[in-house]
Amino acid sequence: MKLHRLAPVKTDKMDTNTIYYRRWTKFEKVFSVVGLLILFTGVGIVSDIIVVGMYLYCIDKVDVSPVGEPKKRLLIKKSEWDHYRREHGIDYWHQHQPAKVKAMVLNH
């Protein structure tokens, strides 16, 4: 059996004049549920730490949308999002809330 190399996932480009906020990806939602199940099923905190470590290692792309257009989704590199977030003054805890992101960018 011959193994084939997978093509890299194509990422989108962000428009510099548009305000974006981060969306929860299916990957993040699944890992959250798995983490909660492991935590409350008696397996313990050590297994939960392993799951969190795997999540942090695996995530390299994030989903973003322009504020006011939730149906439009862009897949970008996490490093590009982190740069955009720092450049526009968006804090880590509010990056998923479109109204707060818009207020932060306009006040920055």
Buried (B, 14 or more C-beta within 10 A) or exposed (E): EEEEEEEEEEBBEBEEEBBBBBBEBEBBEEBEEBBEEBBEEEEEEEBBEEBEEEBEEEEEBBBBBBBEEEEEEBBBBEEBBBEBBEEBEBEEEBBEBBEBBBEBBEEE
